[in-house]
Amino acid sequence: MAEAAVVLTPQTEEEKAFCKIFIDEAEELLDCIEQFVKDNREQRHIEITDEIVRAFHTLRGASGSSALAAISEVSATIEHSLESLQQQDIGMNAQHLEALASQPH
């Protein structure tokens, strides 16, 4: 996700302001995701919390401008995967957690 943010080139003042707001909010959400990973690093079965699903939901929604489309797509994919596991009452395992941890920040 961070790689997508690096190539952002907002064209208008409005896009610049939107990107700044998004970056500020995204940093908080990425901190939340990072903390989730740290808190569950030693767990074999990891419960998918509403908080972690909401983090990706918010990233997806907050990246609604065309300049942030790549972030929105990645966030939507992760959010839907987590929701699917959560609805089936299937927890994450170490591989899922590692995938979250490997996202560039």
MMTF fields as JSON, N, C-alpha, C and O atoms, coordinates in Angstrom:
{
  "mmtfVersion": "1.0.0",
  "mmtfProducer": "UNKNOWN",
  "numBonds": 419,
  "numAtoms": 420,
  "numGroups": 105,
  "numChains": 1,
  "numModels": 1,
  "chainsPerModel": [1],
  "groupsPerChain": [105],
  "chainIdList": ["A"],
  "bondAtomList": [4, 2, 8, 6, 12, 10, 16, 14, 20, 18, 24, 22, 28, 26, 32, 30, 36, 34, 40, 38, 44, 42, 48, 46, 52, 50, 56, 54, 60, 58, 64, 62, 68, 66, 72, 70, 76, 74, 80, 78, 84, 82, 88, 86, 92, 90, 96, 94, 100, 98, 104, 102, 108, 106, 112, 110, 116, 114, 120, 118, 124, 122, 128, 126, 132, 130, 136, 134, 140, 138, 144, 142, 148, 146, 152, 150, 156, 154, 160, 158, 164, 162, 168, 166, 172, 170, 176, 174, 180, 178, 184, 182, 188, 186, 192, 190, 196, 194, 200, 198, 204, 202, 208, 206, 212, 210, 216, 214, 220, 218, 224, 222, 228, 226, 232, 230, 236, 234, 240, 238, 244, 242, 248, 246, 252, 250, 256, 254, 260, 258, 264, 262, 268, 266, 272, 270, 276, 274, 280, 278, 284, 282, 288, 286, 292, 290, 296, 294, 300, 298, 304, 302, 308, 306, 312, 310, 316, 314, 320, 318, 324, 322, 328, 326, 332, 330, 336, 334, 340, 338, 344, 342, 348, 346, 352, 350, 356, 354, 360, 358, 364, 362, 368, 366, 372, 370, 376, 374, 380, 378, 384, 382, 388, 386, 392, 390, 396, 394, 400, 398, 404, 402, 408, 406, 412, 410, 416, 414],
  "bondOrderList": [1, 1, 1, 1, 1, 1, 1, 1, 1, 1, 1, 1, 1, 1, 1, 1, 1, 1, 1, 1, 1, 1, 1, 1, 1, 1, 1, 1, 1, 1, 1, 1, 1, 1, 1, 1, 1, 1, 1, 1, 1, 1, 1, 1, 1, 1, 1, 1, 1, 1, 1, 1, 1, 1, 1, 1, 1, 1, 1, 1, 1, 1, 1, 1, 1, 1, 1, 1, 1, 1, 1, 1, 1, 1, 1, 1, 1, 1, 1, 1, 1, 1, 1, 1, 1, 1, 1, 1, 1, 1, 1, 1, 1, 1, 1, 1, 1, 1, 1, 1, 1, 1, 1, 1],
  "groupList": [{"groupName": "MET", "atomNameList": ["N", "CA", "C", "O"], "elementList": ["N", "C", "C", "O"], "formalChargeList": [0, 0, 0, 0], "bondAtomList": [1, 0, 2, 1, 3, 2], "bondOrderList": [1, 1, 2], "singleLetterCode": "M", "chemCompType": "L-PEPTIDE LINKING"}, {"groupName": "ALA", "atomNameList": ["N", "CA", "C", "O"], "elementList": ["N", "C", "C", "O"], "formalChargeList": [0, 0, 0, 0], "bondAtomList": [1, 0, 2, 1, 3, 2], "bondOrderList": [1, 1, 2], "singleLetterCode": "A", "chemCompType": "L-PEPTIDE LINKING"}, {"groupName": "GLU", "atomNameList": ["N", "CA", "C", "O"], "elementList": ["N", "C", "C", "O"], "formalChargeList": [0, 0, 0, 0], "bondAtomList": [1, 0, 2, 1, 3, 2], "bondOrderList": [1, 1, 2], "singleLetterCode": "E", "chemCompType": "L-PEPTIDE LINKING"}, {"groupName": "VAL", "atomNameList": ["N", "CA", "C", "O"], "elementList": ["N", "C", "C", "O"], "formalChargeList": [0, 0, 0, 0], "bondAtomList": [1, 0, 2, 1, 3, 2], "bondOrderList": [1, 1, 2], "singleLetterCode": "V", "chemCompType": "L-PEPTIDE LINKING"}, {"groupName": "LEU", "atomNameList": ["N", "CA", "C", "O"], "elementList": ["N", "C", "C", "O"], "formalChargeList": [0, 0, 0, 0], "bondAtomList": [1, 0, 2, 1, 3, 2], "bondOrderList": [1, 1, 2], "singleLetterCode": "L", "chemCompType": "L-PEPTIDE LINKING"}, {"groupName": "THR", "atomNameList": ["N", "CA", "C", "O"], "elementList": ["N", "C", "C", "O"], "formalChargeList": [0, 0, 0, 0], "bondAtomList": [1, 0, 2, 1, 3, 2], "bondOrderList": [1, 1, 2], "singleLetterCode": "T", "chemCompType": "L-PEPTIDE LINKING"}, {"groupName": "PRO", "atomNameList": ["N", "CA", "C", "O"], "elementList": ["N", "C", "C", "O"], "formalChargeList": [0, 0, 0, 0], "bondAtomList": [1, 0, 2, 1, 3, 2], "bondOrderList": [1, 1, 2], "singleLetterCode": "P", "chemCompType": "L-PEPTIDE LINKING"}, {"groupName": "GLN", "atomNameList": ["N", "CA", "C", "O"], "elementList": ["N", "C", "C", "O"], "formalChargeList": [0, 0, 0, 0], "bondAtomList": [1, 0, 2, 1, 3, 2], "bondOrderList": [1, 1, 2], "singleLetterCode": "Q", "chemCompType": "L-PEPTIDE LINKING"}, {"groupName": "LYS", "atomNameList": ["N", "CA", "C", "O"], "elementList": ["N", "C", "C", "O"], "formalChargeList": [0, 0, 0, 0], "bondAtomList": [1, 0, 2, 1, 3, 2], "bondOrderList": [1, 1, 2], "singleLetterCode": "K", "chemCompType": "L-PEPTIDE LINKING"}, {"groupName": "PHE", "atomNameList": ["N", "CA", "C", "O"], "elementList": ["N", "C", "C", "O"], "formalChargeList": [0, 0, 0, 0], "bondAtomList": [1, 0, 2, 1, 3, 2], "bondOrderList": [1, 1, 2], "singleLetterCode": "F", "chemCompType": "L-PEPTIDE LINKING"}, {"groupName": "CYS", "atomNameList": ["N", "CA", "C", "O"], "elementList": ["N", "C", "C", "O"], "formalChargeList": [0, 0, 0, 0], "bondAtomList": [1, 0, 2, 1, 3, 2], "bondOrderList": [1, 1, 2], "singleLetterCode": "C", "chemCompType": "L-PEPTIDE LINKING"}, {"groupName": "ILE", "atomNameList": ["N", "CA", "C", "O"], "elementList": ["N", "C", "C", "O"], "formalChargeList": [0, 0, 0, 0], "bondAtomList": [1, 0, 2, 1, 3, 2], "bondOrderList": [1, 1, 2], "singleLetterCode": "I", "chemCompType": "L-PEPTIDE LINKING"}, {"groupName": "ASP", "atomNameList": ["N", "CA", "C", "O"], "elementList": ["N", "C", "C", "O"], "formalChargeList": [0, 0, 0, 0], "bondAtomList": [1, 0, 2, 1, 3, 2], "bondOrderList": [1, 1, 2], "singleLetterCode": "D", "chemCompType": "L-PEPTIDE LINKING"}, {"groupName": "ASN", "atomNameList": ["N", "CA", "C", "O"], "elementList": ["N", "C", "C", "O"], "formalChargeList": [0, 0, 0, 0], "bondAtomList": [1, 0, 2, 1, 3, 2], "bondOrderList": [1, 1, 2], "singleLetterCode": "N", "chemCompType": "L-PEPTIDE LINKING"}, {"groupName": "ARG", "atomNameList": ["N", "CA", "C", "O"], "elementList": ["N", "C", "C", "O"], "formalChargeList": [0, 0, 0, 0], "bondAtomList": [1, 0, 2, 1, 3, 2], "bondOrderList": [1, 1, 2], "singleLetterCode": "R", "chemCompType": "L-PEPTIDE LINKING"}, {"groupName": "HIS", "atomNameList": ["N", "CA", "C", "O"], "elementList": ["N", "C", "C", "O"], "formalChargeList": [0, 0, 0, 0], "bondAtomList": [1, 0, 2, 1, 3, 2], "bondOrderList": [1, 1, 2], "singleLetterCode": "H", "chemCompType": "L-PEPTIDE LINKING"}, {"groupName": "GLY", "atomNameList": ["N", "CA", "C", "O"], "elementList": ["N", "C", "C", "O"], "formalChargeList": [0, 0, 0, 0], "bondAtomList": [1, 0, 2, 1, 3, 2], "bondOrderList": [1, 1, 2], "singleLetterCode": "G", "chemCompType": "PEPTIDE LINKING"}, {"groupName": "SER", "atomNameList": ["N", "CA", "C", "O"], "elementList": ["N", "C", "C", "O"], "formalChargeList": [0, 0, 0, 0], "bondAtomList": [1, 0, 2, 1, 3, 2], "bondOrderList": [1, 1, 2], "singleLetterCode": "S", "chemCompType": "L-PEPTIDE LINKING"}],
  "groupTypeList": [0, 1, 2, 1, 1, 3, 3, 4, 5, 6, 7, 5, 2, 2, 2, 8, 1, 9, 10, 8, 11, 9, 11, 12, 2, 1, 2, 2, 4, 4, 12, 10, 11, 2, 7, 9, 3, 8, 12, 13, 14, 2, 7, 14, 15, 11, 2, 11, 5, 12, 2, 11, 3, 14, 1, 9, 15, 5, 4, 14, 16, 1, 17, 16, 17, 17, 1, 4, 1, 1, 11, 17, 2, 3, 17, 1, 5, 11, 2, 15, 17, 4, 2, 17, 4, 7, 7, 7, 12, 11, 16, 0, 13, 1, 7, 15, 4, 2, 1, 4, 1, 17, 7, 6, 15],
  "groupIdList": [1, 2, 3, 4, 5, 6, 7, 8, 9, 10, 11, 12, 13, 14, 15, 16, 17, 18, 19, 20, 21, 22, 23, 24, 25, 26, 27, 28, 29, 30, 31, 32, 33, 34, 35, 36, 37, 38, 39, 40, 41, 42, 43, 44, 45, 46, 47, 48, 49, 50, 51, 52, 53, 54, 55, 56, 57, 58, 59, 60, 61, 62, 63, 64, 65, 66, 67, 68, 69, 70, 71, 72, 73, 74, 75, 76, 77, 78, 79, 80, 81, 82, 83, 84, 85, 86, 87, 88, 89, 90, 91, 92, 93, 94, 95, 96, 97, 98, 99, 100, 101, 102, 103, 104, 105],
  "secStructList": [7, 2, 2, 2, 2, 2, 6, 7, 7, 7, 7, 1, 2, 2, 2, 2, 2, 2, 2, 2, 2, 2, 2, 2, 2, 2, 2, 2, 2, 2, 2, 2, 2, 2, 2, 2, 2, 2, 2, 2, 6, 6, 7, 1, 1, 5, 7, 7, 7, 2, 2, 2, 2, 2, 2, 2, 2, 2, 2, 2, 2, 2, 6, 7, 1, 4, 4, 4, 2, 2, 2, 2, 2, 2, 2, 2, 2, 2, 2, 2, 2, 2, 2, 2, 2, 2, 2, 6, 6, 7, 7, 5, 7, 2, 2, 2, 2, 2, 2, 2, 2, 6, 1, 7, 7],
  "xCoordList": [0.822, 0.0, 0.859, 0.534, 1.948, 2.81, 3.396, 3.581, 3.692, 4.229, 3.24, 3.636, 1.956, 0.939, 0.903, 0.699, 1.1, 1.07, 2.254, 2.147, 3.378, 4.569, 4.369, 4.919, 3.593, 3.417, 2.262, 1.921, 1.669, 0.581, 1.076, 2.083, 0.36, 0.669, -0.632, -1.183, -1.116, -2.359, -2.204, -1.183, -3.217, -3.153, -3.724, -3.225, -4.75, -5.402, -5.136, -4.688, -5.414, -5.274, -6.221, -5.883, -7.393, -8.357, -7.807, -7.911, -7.223, -6.628, -5.462, -5.282, -4.67, -3.548, -4.056, -3.514, -5.095, -5.666, -6.259, -6.082, -6.963, -7.558, -6.478, -6.625, -5.396, -4.307, -3.656, -3.306, -3.491, -2.893, -3.782, -3.293, -5.086, -6.027, -5.976, -5.947, -5.966, -5.919, -4.641, -4.692, -3.511, -2.233, -2.242, -1.783, -2.759, -2.83, -3.686, -3.298, -4.841, -5.731, -5.131, -5.218, -4.533, -3.954, -2.826, -2.678, -2.037, -0.955, -1.512, -0.942, -2.622, -3.252, -3.779, -3.622, -4.402, -4.942, -3.831, -3.969, -2.744, -1.617, -0.974, -0.501, -0.956, -0.474, -1.367, -0.875, -2.667, -3.631, -3.378, -3.38, -3.162, -2.891, -1.577, -1.486, -0.575, 0.729, 0.617, 1.231, -0.157, -0.344, -1.079, -0.746, -2.069, -2.793, -1.825, -1.882, -0.947, 0.045, 0.954, 1.19, 1.462, 2.347, 1.642, 2.213, 0.408, -0.34, -0.619, -0.794, -0.661, -1.048, 0.083, -0.149, 1.281, 2.427, 2.629, 3.003, 2.39, 2.65, 1.425, 1.506, 0.316, -0.92, -0.974, -0.504, -1.537, -1.717, -3.033, -3.112, -4.05, -5.37, -5.714, -5.812, -5.892, -6.078, -7.501, -7.935, -8.209, -9.571, -9.546, -8.761, -10.402, -10.522, -11.481, -12.669, -10.971, -11.778, -12.476, -12.046, -13.557, -14.239, -13.297, -13.361, -12.428, -11.507, -10.574, -10.334, -10.045, -9.121, -9.878, -9.354, -11.086, -11.902, -12.233, -12.157, -12.606, -12.933, -11.732, -11.893, -10.53, -9.336, -9.216, -8.965, -9.392, -9.299, -10.507, -10.384, -11.676, -12.869, -12.664, -13.003, -12.109, -11.872, -10.798, -10.929, -9.742, -8.723, -9.343, -9.052, -10.192, -10.846, -11.721, -11.651, -12.533, -13.444, -12.742, -13.131, -11.711, -11.004, -10.155, -9.778, -9.854, -9.013, -9.862, -9.47, -11.027, -11.998, -11.664, -12.383, -10.629, -10.319, -9.611, -9.031, -9.664, -9.03, -7.523, -6.919, -6.906, -5.459, -5.079, -3.927, -6.044, -5.768, -6.457, -6.677, -6.793, -7.549, -6.824, -7.467, -5.513, -4.766, -4.88, -5.026, -4.817, -4.944, -6.343, -6.516, -7.33, -8.709, -8.904, -9.569, -8.335, -8.486, -7.839, -8.439, -6.624, -5.937, -6.697, -6.897, -7.115, -7.851, -9.156, -9.531, -9.856, -11.123, -10.904, -11.681, -9.863, -9.564, -9.29, -9.817, -8.469, -8.147, -9.383, -9.653, -10.134, -11.343, -12.302, -12.816, -12.553, -13.497, -12.996, -13.785, -11.696, -11.126, -11.299, -11.685, -11.014, -11.167, -12.628, -12.937, -13.528, -14.952, -15.425, -16.206, -14.949, -15.332, -14.879, -15.655, -13.633, -13.141, -13.931, -14.281, -14.209, -14.934, -16.354, -16.819, -17.042, -18.41, -18.465, -19.454, -17.411, -17.351, -16.784, -16.591, -16.52, -15.957, -14.632, -14.335, -13.849, -12.516, -11.514, -11.565, -10.622, -9.608, -8.463, -8.357, -7.62, -6.417, -5.373, -5.442, -4.414, -3.283, -2.013, -2.084, -0.883, 0.387, 0.629, 1.195, 0.211, 0.417, -0.412, 0.069, -1.644, -2.48, -1.836, -1.741, -1.402, -0.797, 0.47, 0.721, 1.252, 2.485, 2.166, 2.889, 1.077, 0.668, 0.316, 0.667, -0.379, -0.687, 0.592, 0.747, 1.49, 2.74, 3.633, 4.426, 3.519, 4.408, 3.941, 4.644, 2.757, 2.299, 3.247, 3.548, 3.726, 4.639, 3.93, 2.763, 4.65, 4.076, 4.884, 4.585],
  "yCoordList": [-1.191, 0.0, 1.245, 2.232, 1.205, 2.376, 2.675, 3.84, 1.629, 1.851, 2.613, 3.486, 2.3, 3.021, 4.478, 5.356, 4.753, 6.132, 6.931, 8.142, 6.27, 6.959, 7.552, 8.612, 6.893, 7.361, 8.352, 8.742, 8.756, 9.717, 11.055, 11.587, 11.577, 12.911, 13.684, 13.812, 14.201, 14.967, 16.174, 16.861, 16.422, 17.482, 18.816, 19.882, 18.752, 19.981, 20.209, 19.31, 21.403, 21.72, 20.852, 20.419, 20.607, 19.761, 18.345, 17.76, 17.784, 16.452, 16.435, 15.461, 17.503, 17.579, 17.56, 16.847, 18.34, 18.386, 17.034, 16.565, 16.408, 15.104, 14.067, 13.263, 14.089, 13.133, 13.324, 12.347, 14.569, 14.825, 14.266, 13.625, 14.51, 13.979, 12.459, 11.826, 11.87, 10.414, 9.867, 8.888, 10.48, 10.005, 10.051, 9.112, 11.134, 11.234, 10.109, 9.468, 9.881, 8.83, 7.443, 6.558, 7.263, 5.96, 5.579, 4.406, 6.548, 6.258, 5.681, 4.743, 6.235, 5.721, 4.3, 3.43, 4.081, 2.758, 1.729, 0.595, 2.104, 1.192, 0.876, -0.239, 1.857, 1.595, 0.565, -0.319, 0.683, -0.268, -1.669, -2.642, -1.777, -3.069, -3.645, -4.834, -2.802, -3.244, -3.745, -4.753, -3.057, -3.486, -4.814, -5.671, -4.995, -6.261, -7.401, -8.463, -7.177, -8.187, -8.492, -9.657, -7.456, -7.651, -8.402, -9.312, -8.02, -8.644, -10.123, -10.893, -10.516, -11.882, -12.721, -13.842, -12.2, -12.873, -14.295, -15.179, -14.53, -15.839, -16.752, -17.88, -16.293, -17.073, -18.064, -17.768, -19.216, -20.199, -19.965, -20.123, -19.596, -19.307, -17.873, -17.55, -17.032, -15.609, -15.207, -15.342, -14.713, -14.256, -12.984, -12.071, -12.94, -11.742, -10.804, -11.099, -9.69, -8.74, -7.762, -7.533, -7.198, -6.156, -4.985, -4.339, -4.716, -3.587, -3.73, -2.752, -4.929, -5.113, -5.051, -4.526, -5.576, -5.475, -4.01, -3.552, -3.272, -1.848, -1.044, -0.096, -1.413, -0.686, -0.757, 0.258, -1.949, -2.077, -1.464, -0.914, -1.553, -0.913, 0.597, 1.216, 1.173, 2.62, 3.01, 4.034, 2.219, 2.493, 2.487, 3.354, 1.512, 1.417, 2.637, 3.257, 2.97, 4.09, 5.431, 6.31, 5.586, 6.864, 7.102, 8.239, 6.058, 6.216, 6.309, 5.838, 6.921, 6.97, 7.834, 7.765, 8.634, 9.45, 8.598, 7.562, 9.04, 8.276, 8.165, 7.186, 9.145, 9.116, 8.012, 7.579, 7.553, 6.536, 5.207, 4.392, 4.99, 3.8, 2.504, 1.538, 2.458, 1.223, 0.855, -0.32, 1.844, 1.589, 1.076, 0.158, 1.668, 1.242, -0.208, -0.969, -0.601, -1.963, -2.976, -4.007, -2.696, -3.61, -3.721, -4.82, -2.593, -2.592, -3.354, -4.096, -3.177, -3.882, -5.385, -6.145, -5.819, -7.251, -7.844, -8.902, -7.162, -7.655, -7.627, -8.582, -6.525, -6.414, -7.555, -8.186, -7.832, -8.882, -10.267, -11.117, -10.488, -11.769, -11.953, -13.029, -10.905, -10.985, -11.182, -11.978, -10.453, -10.605, -12.026, -12.597, -12.59, -13.946, -14.943, -15.801, -14.829, -15.7, -15.497, -16.458, -14.239, -13.916, -14.489, -15.049, -14.357, -14.863, -16.38, -16.944, -17.038, -18.498, -18.963, -20.158, -17.998, -18.276, -19.029, -19.94, -18.601, -19.163, -18.086, -16.969, -18.408, -17.447, -17.394, -18.217, -16.425, -16.34, -17.277, -17.671, -17.621, -18.393, -17.556, -16.392, -18.145, -17.408, -16.883, -15.802, -17.63, -17.176, -15.931, -15.005, -15.908, -14.712, -13.512, -12.427, -13.725, -12.639, -12.134, -10.93, -13.053, -12.667, -11.855, -10.918, -12.217, -11.448, -10.018, -9.077, -9.847, -8.498, -7.751, -6.568, -8.453, -7.828, -7.452, -6.517, -8.161, -7.896, -6.747, -6.35, -6.197, -5.037, -3.877, -3.586, -3.208, -2.076, -0.969, -0.669, -0.375, 0.726, 1.972, 3.021],
  "zCoordList": [0.0, 0.0, 0.0, -0.661, 0.733, 0.79, -0.576, -0.928, -1.358, -2.688, -3.541, -4.314, -3.418, -4.177, -3.757, -4.595, -2.467, -1.978, -2.499, -2.692, -2.728, -3.187, -4.57, -4.867, -5.424, -6.787, -6.928, -8.044, -5.839, -5.899, -6.409, -5.942, -7.36, -7.848, -7.984, -9.077, -6.855, -6.895, -7.811, -7.783, -8.614, -9.61, -9.118, -9.482, -8.308, -7.861, -6.381, -5.669, -5.941, -4.512, -3.686, -2.585, -4.226, -3.522, -3.37, -2.292, -4.432, -4.345, -3.364, -2.632, -3.344, -2.398, -0.968, -0.123, -0.692, 0.659, 1.033, 2.157, 0.095, 0.34, 0.645, 1.566, -0.128, 0.081, 1.445, 2.106, 1.87, 3.185, 4.294, 5.225, 4.192, 5.184, 5.175, 6.231, 3.975, 3.877, 4.509, 5.255, 4.222, 4.757, 6.278, 6.929, 6.85, 8.312, 8.899, 9.876, 8.297, 8.799, 8.54, 9.39, 7.384, 7.033, 7.987, 8.331, 8.415, 9.358, 10.655, 11.211, 11.139, 12.351, 12.132, 12.988, 10.984, 10.691, 10.524, 10.982, 9.881, 9.715, 11.059, 11.277, 11.961, 13.324, 14.015, 14.716, 13.816, 14.389, 13.836, 14.59, 12.532, 11.897, 12.408, 12.715, 12.495, 13.001, 14.434, 14.783, 15.27, 16.657, 16.714, 17.532, 15.86, 15.789, 15.472, 16.092, 14.516, 14.141, 15.33, 15.649, 15.983, 17.138, 18.261, 18.862, 18.54, 19.63, 19.377, 20.321, 18.123, 17.794, 17.212, 16.758, 17.22, 16.601, 17.118, 16.347, 18.398, 19.002, 19.018, 19.505, 18.504, 18.539, 17.376, 16.278, 17.62, 16.543, 15.816, 14.598, 16.554, 15.982, 16.363, 17.547, 15.387, 15.638, 15.281, 14.137, 16.275, 16.042, 15.208, 15.465, 14.223, 13.394, 14.102, 14.233, 14.55, 15.304, 14.368, 13.237, 14.871, 14.109, 13.859, 12.813, 14.82, 14.698, 13.497, 12.789, 13.255, 12.141, 10.809, 9.826, 10.769, 9.554, 9.278, 8.138, 10.341, 10.174, 9.686, 8.918, 10.124, 9.679, 8.163, 7.512, 7.597, 6.143, 5.451, 4.356, 6.084, 5.535, 5.436, 4.428, 6.484, 6.505, 5.5, 4.829, 5.384, 4.364, 2.974, 2.15, 2.723, 1.418, 1.169, 0.108, 2.143, 1.981, 1.917, 1.148, 2.724, 2.781, 1.544, 1.259, 0.817, -0.366, -1.619, -2.687, -1.48, -2.563, -3.761, -4.757, -3.726, -4.902, -5.943, -5.62, -7.186, -8.262, -8.064, -8.502, -7.415, -7.177, -6.201, -6.169, -5.402, -4.383, -4.703, -3.807, -5.959, -6.358, -6.009, -5.599, -6.161, -5.874, -4.397, -4.061, -3.521, -2.087, -1.783, -0.982, -2.422, -2.22, -2.641, -1.938, -3.777, -4.274, -3.341, -3.036, -2.885, -1.977, -0.662, -0.144, -0.131, 1.14, 1.019, 1.927, -0.102, -0.306, -0.359, 0.219, -1.041, -1.142, 0.238, 0.58, 1.022, 2.362, 3.254, 3.984, 3.192, 4.014, 3.711, 4.635, 2.436, 2.063, 2.482, 2.894, 2.376, 2.812, 4.313, 4.771, 5.077, 6.533, 6.924, 7.811, 6.259, 6.556, 6.263, 7.024, 5.157, 4.793, 5.857, 6.279, 6.284, 7.345, 8.627, 9.312, 8.945, 10.176, 10.133, 11.125, 9.006, 8.887, 8.974, 9.442, 8.527, 8.597, 9.933, 10.158, 10.818, 12.146, 12.04, 12.813, 11.04, 10.835, 11.231, 10.716, 12.122, 12.535, 11.553, 10.644, 11.75, 10.933, 11.511, 12.675, 10.683, 11.165, 10.964, 10.57, 11.232, 11.14, 9.729, 9.565, 8.707, 7.329, 7.03, 6.377, 7.502, 7.307, 7.991, 7.416, 9.217, 9.984, 9.292, 9.237, 8.773, 8.071, 6.819, 6.481, 6.132, 4.952, 5.342, 4.63, 6.476, 6.951, 7.321, 7.017, 7.972, 8.421, 7.251, 7.359, 6.134, 5.005, 4.14, 3.211, 4.426, 3.672, 3.933, 5.091, 2.891, 3.104, 3.874, 3.626, 4.802, 5.606, 5.366, 5.937]
}
